[in-house]
Amino acid sequence: MDEGKYTDSNVSGTLKLLGFDLGAESGRAVIGNFDGEKLSLKEAHRFPNEPVRLCNGFHWDILRLIHEIKKGLGICIHEHSRDIAGMGVDTWGVDFVLLGRGDELLGNPFHYRDNRTDSILEEAFGRVPREAIFKRTGNQFMKFNTIFQLLATKLQSPWLLKEASHLLMIPDYLNFILCGNKISEFTIASTTQAYDPCKKEWAWSLLEEFELPPEIFPDVVEPGTVIGKLIPSIAKELGCKEIPVIAPAEHDTGSAVAAVPAFGGEHAYISSGTWSLMGIEVMEPLITRDTLEYNFTNEGGVCGTFRLLKNIMGLWLVQECRRTWAREGESLSYNELTSMAEKAPPFLSLINPDDEAFLNPEKMPEEIVKFCSRTNQHIPSNKGEIVRCILESLALRYRWTLEKLEEISGKKLTTIHIVGGGTRNRLLSQLTANVTRRPVLTGPVEATILGNILTQAMALGELTSLDDMRQVVRASFPLELYEPQGFREVWDELYAKFIKLIEE
């Protein structure tokens, strides 16, 4: 990086970039201040992302999200006037909107946890064999992947696809609202199971076999593309200039992985939050018999990379327990729940975190108790035991995933980097080190928004590579090291019990 290169109209010489990061529970607008060496963050606006259950299913409240993004932009404009050099949006993957003539929104977008895709995989494999789908997309099979949601739409509401002129993934649609241009960004397109990562284009033949309209799929651009400027009507409404709208890695995991502060050596990463996304970075998609058998996915990354990873249910399990207990009258913080888990006896019972029963249950604690009862284990009798069961099971799932990553890639992975909000759960980080027998480095917590903002900086010519981005992260935020503890024999015995459990 050339010292002195980073200048802006701001007198301080600090580049100001605005990132919008929308997750399954909340969204926020964050200003990044980049001085050429370090990046600092200031959260300007945070808002809930609460889905809505309607008579026809489970939906995202997309109009509320647009309102909150405009509100966040207005707050940042008020605080930073003309200094914002660019802005970008990242969100979760797989979900989308359909637009009709005149860019009319054809209904509220469905939430990926909606049950309309419950039996869709069998329908899909009856049309195209599982192996053929994987060969062309390299994606992990999950019933809510975009292509399966589209197949469900075709079967249940065929008129929607007949009326649709465009399909836009959630962040693509939000960018369209901001700048008026309809595109899809590489990392978010790669979550759809309708994209060919080898050819770097939509999987046209697969769309044809599913009888899905190819004309609704937009052009795909690389992360770090300036896709337009803030439309005049919003600029006028907010009293600002027409700020460049930049596509970061629009998939939140793509942004988080771009900010993994790795330096040399072979490592695995875990982007830890509602989901745990565990994988490695590769330069070419690995679409093999083993990746199909183990149900791994190949998704796009920044600077020509791919993310070979496994989607693991993650801290959703704890979040839903907490939500259930709050509805029952006991509101507990995550720190309080983790403290209860620390005090609970270890190794009493385990679950398969990825069991379908945990995808969207009415009461998560009850489902965990049912699983333990069904598998003839100790029945968790209090909140601490339930949360301990979840965290130990997640750590064991990480070990399984690590072993499969090493087998698939032929690499010895010596370190695990954990980034994202899940790094706040120090018990889970220590359990991960203990179970995998690898040192675990945690941080930064704000990896997703960091990757978003640093990719914008690269789009504006302020950084030139992924290594540059990671150097900024290392210079700006501290990391915490967890070394393996306890006897290997104890963890190996527990792991053997877990393997038997998930293979039953």
Sequence and secondary structure as in RCSB ss.txt:
>XXXX:A:sequence
MDEGKYTDSNVSGTLKLLGFDLGAESGRAVIGNFDGEKLSLKEAHRFPNEPVRLCNGFHWDILRLIHEIKKGLGI
CIHEHSRDIAGMGVDTWGVDFVLLGRGDELLGNPFHYRDNRTDSILEEAFGRVPREAIFKRTGNQFMKFNTIFQL
LATKLQSPWLLKEASHLLMIPDYLNFILCGNKISEFTIASTTQAYDPCKKEWAWSLLEEFELPPEIFPDVVEPGT
VIGKLIPSIAKELGCKEIPVIAPAEHDTGSAVAAVPAFGGEHAYISSGTWSLMGIEVMEPLITRDTLEYNFTNEG
GVCGTFRLLKNIMGLWLVQECRRTWAREGESLSYNELTSMAEKAPPFLSLINPDDEAFLNPEKMPEEIVKFCSRT
NQHIPSNKGEIVRCILESLALRYRWTLEKLEEISGKKLTTIHIVGGGTRNRLLSQLTANVTRRPVLTGPVEATIL
GNILTQAMALGELTSLDDMRQVVRASFPLELYEPQGFREVWDELYAKFIKLIEE
>XXXX:A:secstr
  TT    SSTT  EEEEEEEE SSEEEEEEEEE SS EEEEEEEEEE   EEETTEEE  HHHHHHHHHHHHHH
HHHHHTT EEEEEEEB SS EEEE GGG B S  B TT GGGTTHHHHHHHHS HHHHHHHH     TTSHHHHH
HHHHHH HHHHHH SEEEEHHHHHHHHHH    EEHHHHTTSS EETTTTEE HHHHHHTT  GGGS  EE TTE
EEEE  HHHHHHHT    EEEE   BHHHHHHHT    SS EEEEEESSSEEEEEEESS    HHHHHTT EEEE
 STT EEEEEEE TTHHHHHHHHHHHHTT    HHHHHHHHHHS SSS    TT GGGSS S HHHHHHHHHHHT
T     SHHHHHHHHHHHHHHHHHHHHHHHHHHH     EEEEESGGGG HHHHHHHHHHHTS EEE  TTHHHH
HHHHHHHHHTTS  SHHHHHHHHHHHS  EEE   S HHHHHHHHHHHHHHHH 
